Amino acid sequence: MTFRSADEPRRTVPPARPAATPPIGLAAPGRPHPDEADGSWPSPPRADRVDPAVLSALLDRHGWQRRGGPPGRYGRWTPPGPTTTNGRGAVSLLVPENRAYPDSADLLDEALTALVRIGTPAAREVLVALAVPSDEIRWWRDVPAGPGDTSHPFRAMGGGAAGWRAEEKLRSAARRMLLAGALATRARAGYYGARHRGPAAALLREVLVGTAAAGRQLTGFVPVGTARPLAIRLHQALFAAREAVDYQRATGGMDAFDGAVAAGVSHELTESLIALVRGTQSARVAVTWSPAAGTPDGCAAATEPVEFSPGDLPALREASARYQRTEPAVPVKITGSVVRMRRSGPCGEGTVRLRVLAGADVAQVRLTLDEEAYRIAGHAHLVGLPIQVQGSLQSRGGFRRLTGACEVAPVEVDEGERDRLLKSLQENLDFFEEACGGE
């Protein structure tokens, strides 16, 4: 490991790549999800691509302390927590203040190598932010310590079943909050249900979430180039939710929550806040901007974390139920392929499930058709054609059900899509013969 004092920096350490450390949470595109296979943190950039000012800002953000260094030349940084030694002196990094310093390239090279070899969360998070310029989202949960929580070594380190459960709660709440922010980048709604889930999930694949520290702290990295709208929307929504909760607690009115929808507050966001706060003394969320990319337009350069407490839970629960209850139905004209048909007898109305191809931001819908429309849907599928249908997409059930279905008609498609639909039919021929029997 490269440790040195500020008096005599060494400049001959070769660059190294970071050890493969599996992230917890969401992975970047092209890599398997960490829940299915080990991922790895991005490799740090070369020293000649690192801005010394950005590195210093990231060290400061992640808890490193500047302990001196000649002004205008370089600073000596030590990691957060108790001072660590390697037998020759305190762990430290020498970071030039700018590239005008003659040895800046060597110092940066050695600093990156030391960050790789230190391997602590504070070091890895700096490397991630350097490798891919990212806005950072941090979650904190102040969980009260139970009796005897530090009596066992594993409990003292946050291990054991209790520590694992706390980490899962934090990680789950963070995922739900990121999803709410991703949904808000697609549209403004009090309740999304199944709508926009596909594009939101695709956006979340850009986000990297680190390891939860004893179930109390977690950091997410949102790449500026591909997912900054997620960080911006979540930043605005959190402050709007805080103001709406304060208004409700002061006046008893829910009007502020209605206006907060425009800022990205929704049933999904309030549910994620409830999951984050429940079982804690307080919980905080902070969005900080990438020092390499700067502050986005319309956002404050530096803000305090947004804090929520158990006293806010009644307002959040009421808002969550209100959003789900009042979201209106949506009139739609859907084009979809039949994936399932069912009715109780050979005649009469039946239930059809469609895979949505166009007309609604959901993957599948269910609808009830009268005898004639059911026959049309069955025959269209038998010849490899989707159908088009008008109706009202109901919020109850998560926008997965179409009511008032009418004007059912087959739709012409290109040969490739028709062949795919026919192949799907052949794979499930017995089912459709039974479903369409008697026609």
N, C-alpha and C positions, 0 to 999 in steps of 0.2 A: 504494500500500500504506500502511496506517495504522501508522506507527511514531512513538513519542513517548517522551519521558522522563517520569519520575515527577513532575517539578516542574510541568509545565504540560500537563495532559491536555486534548485537544480533544474537543468533544462535539457536533459538527455533521455527522459522517459518516453518510450514509444507509445503511440496511441493504442488504445484497446477498445474492444467492443463490449457492451454490457452483457452480463450473464443473463440467460433466459429466465425471466421472472414472470410467472403467469399472472396477468391482470385478473381482477375480479370484476365482473360486470359485463360491459358491452365492448365488443372488439371492433377494430377498424376493418374496412372492406378487404377481401382477399385473405383474411385469416379466419380460422374456425372460431366459433363462439367458445369462450373459456369454459362454459358449462359442459361443452362436448369434448374439447381437446385443449391442451396447453397452448396458450398464445405466448407472446413475448413482447416486452417493451420495445418501442422503436429504438434503433441505434442512434447514438448522439451524432450531431453533425461534425464535420471536420472543423478544426480550430479556425481555419481561414474563413469560415462561414458564420462564425459566432461574433455577435456584437458584444463587446465587453460590458457596455451599459445594460444590455438586456440580461446578460448573465448575472450582473450585480443585482438588478431588480428582482430577478427570480430567486436568488439566494435570500434576499431580504424577505420576500413574500413567504418563503417556505421555512422561515424561522432561523436562518443562519445569522450569526452576529458578526458585525465588522469590529475587529479588535485592534485596528490601527493600520499602519502603512503610510508611507510618505505621501502627503497630499499632492494630487495631480499626477501621481505615478502609478501606484497600485494599492489595493487594500488587502488586508489579511482577514479571511473569513473563517469562523469556526462553526461547527454544526450545532443544531439545537440540542438541548438536554445537557446532562452532566458532561464535563470535559473528559474526552477520551484520549488516551495516550498509547503510543506504540513502543515505549521504552526510550524514545529519543526526544520527545517533546509532544506538545499538544497537536491534535489533528487540526490542520488548517489548509486553506487554499489561498494562493496569491492570485488575485485577479486584477489585471491592468485596468485603469480607468478609461483608457481609450487606446486606439491603435498608434497614437503618436509615440507612446513609450517604446523604446528600442527593442525590448525583449517581449513585447506583447504576444507575439505568436507562440513563443516557447512557453510562456506562462499559461496561456489559454490551453495549449495542448496538455500541459501537465495537470491543470485544474480539471479538465474533462476526464483524463485518465484516473485521477484520484476519485472523482465522483462515481465512476464506474466501479472501482474497486471497493469503495466504502460500502455500497450496497444497501444503505439504510433507506427507509421511505422518503426522508427529506432529500436524499441525493437522487433517488430514482425519479422523483417527481420533477426535479429541476431538469434532468436529462430528457424526460418526455416533453416538457414545454419547450426545450431547445430544439428537439428533433422535429416537432410539428408545432408551429406557432398556434397556441390554443388559448381560448378563454377558459377560466377555471371556475368550477362551481364547487363550493364546499358545504358540507352538511355537518352539523354538530348536534349530538344528543347528550344532554346532561342527565345521566341516569343515576338515580340515588343508589348508593351502595347498601346492600343488604347485610344482615348480621353475619359476621364471619367471612365476608367476601374476600378478605386478604389473608385468611389463615392458612390457605393451601397455596403452594407455589404456583399452580396453574391458575388459580383464581386471581392471585396477585398480578399475573401477567395478562389477565383478560382471557384466559383459557377456560376449559371445562365447558359443560353444557350451557351454563348461564351466559358465558361469554360468547359462545357460538350463536345462541338465540338472539342476543343483543346485536351481534353483527348482521345476522340475517334480517332483523327488523329494519336496521339502518339501510342496508343494501336494497331491500324491497321498497322502502319508502322513496329512496333516491331514484330507483328505476321508474316508479310510478310518476314521480315529479318530472323526470325527463320526458316521459311519454306525454304528459299533459302539455309541456312546453312545445314538443314536436307537433302535437295536434293543433295547437294555437297558431303555428306557422302556416297551416293549411287553410284555416277558416276561423271565424269567431263564433262560438256557440257556448251556451250554458251547459250543454250535455252533448257529448259526441257519440256515446255508445260504440257501435261498430264502425262508424264512419271514419274515413281517412286513416284507418289503422295501417294499411299497407305502406303508403308514403311516409307515415310517421316512423314506422319500424325501420324503413330504409334509412331515414335520417339518423336514427339512433345507432345504426351500425358504424357511424362515423365517430362515435364518442367512446373514449377509453376511461374506465372507472377503476381506480386503484383499490388497494386492500384496505378494508375498514380497520381502523386502529382501535382494538378492544371494544368494538361496537359503539364507539363514541364519536369518531370523526372519519370522514370519507371525502375524497377529492375526485371530481370528474373533469376530464380534459375535452373541450369542445373545439375541434379544429376550426380556425378562423376561415380558411379558404372554402370550406364546404358546409359548415354547420353554425356559423355565427348567428344567423336568424334565431336559432333555438335559444342561445344564451341571451340574446336581446329580449326575446319575448318572455322568457322566464324571469329575467331581471325586472321587467315592467309589471308582470303579473304578480310577483311576490309583494312588491310595494303596494299595488292596488288592493291585494287581499288584506294586507296589514291595515290599510286605511279603512277598508270596509268593515273589518272586525272591530276596530276602534269605534267607528260610527255606530255599529249595532250595539256595542256594549254601553255606549254613552246615551243613546236615544231609544234603543229597542227596535229601531226601524231597519228594514232589509234593503232599502232603496239603493244604498251604496253598492251592494252586490250586483244589482241589475246593471249599473253603470260600469262596474269592473269587468264585465264580459268583454268590452271593447279593448281592454288591456291584456286579455288572455286568461282571466280567471274563469274557472269552469267547475263542474261537478268533479271531473277527474283531478284537477289541481287541489280542490278542497279535500278530497279523499286522501290524496298523497300527504297533505299537511296533517290531517288527522292521524294517519299511520306514523308520521314522523314524531308527532308530539306525544301520542298516547304512551303512558308509562314512563314519562320523563318529568324532570322538574322544569325544563325548558328546552327548546330546540331552536337552532339558528341556521340560516342559509345565506350564503354570500356568493355573489357573482363578481369576479375580478377579470379585467380585460388583459389580453395579451400585451405585454410591453413592446413586443416587436411590431404589432399591428396598430396599437394605439386605441383610443377610446372611440367607439362608434358614435355616429351622429345622433343627437338627441338623448344621450345617456351621460350620467355624471361620471367624471374620471375616477373618483374614489367615493365609495359609500360604505357605511357600516352594515354589518350583517343584519338581515331581517329576522327578528326574534318572535317566536310564538310560545305560549305557555299553556298548561292545562286549563287555565281560566278561559282560553279562547275556544275550547272545544265545543261548547254549546252553540256558539255562533257559526262555527265552521260546519257542524252537523246540520244545523237548520238551513244554511246556504246550500249544502250539498243536496239535501232532499228537495229544496225549492228548485234548484236548477234542473234536476231530473224530472220533477213533476210538471214544470211549466214549459219545457221545450216543445215547440209546436210540431205537428206532423208536417211532412214535406210532400207536396204533390210531385210525382215523377212519371216519366215514361221510360221504362227499363227495357233494355235488350239483354236477354240472358239465355243460357243453354240449360236445358232440363237435366238435373242430376238425380232427382228422386221424385217418384209419384206414388201416391197411396190413396185408396178409398176403401170403404168398408164393404162394398159389393160391386157387382158388374155394372151397375148403373148409378146415376146420381152424381152429386158434386164430389170433388176430391181435393187433396192437398198436394201441391207441387213445390219443390224446392228448385230455385234457379241459381246458377252461377252467373253473377252479374258481369256482363261484357261492357255495357255502357249505360249511362243514365243515372247512376247513383254511386256514391263513394263508399260502398260496402261490398264485401266479397260475395255474400250469398243472401237471398231473401226467401221467405216462405209465403205462400199465398194460397187461398182457397178459391177454386174455380168451379163454376157450374158445369153441368154435364157436357154441354156443347163446347165450352172453352177447354175443358179437360181433354176432350177428344182431339181438339186441334193441337193442344200441347203435345199429346202422345204421338200423333201422326207426324208432327214436325220433327220430333226427336228421332222417330224411326227412319226418316229420310235424311237425317244429318243436318237439320236446320235449327237455329235458335228461334225464339219467339220474342215478340215485342208486346208489352202490356202496360196499360196505364193504371195508376192507383195512387194511394196515399201511404207513404212510408211512415209508420208509426214509431214514435219515440219509445213507447212502452215496449220493453224487450230489447232495447238497444238498437232501434232502427233496423231490425232484422225481419220485420213482418210487413207485408203489403196488404192493405185492405181496400175494398171497393174496386177490385180488379175488373177491368173491362177492356174492350177492343183488343182481344188477344188475336195475334196473327203471326204466321211464320215470316222470317226475314231471310232474304238471300244473302249468302256469304261467299267468300272466295273458296276455291277448291281445297286449299290447304286446311282451312278451318273446318270445312265440311268433312274432309277425310278424318280429321282428328275427332270430331264429334261421332262419326260412325264407328271409329275404333273404340271409343268409350262405350258406345251402345253394345258392341259385340262382346266386350269384356263383362258386361252386366246383362246379357240377353235374358237369362232366366228371370231376373228380377223384373225387367220391363214387360215380359210376357205375362207375368203374374199381375203386375200393376195395371196393365192395359187389357186384361182378359175380358172377353165379352164385347169388345168394341168391333 
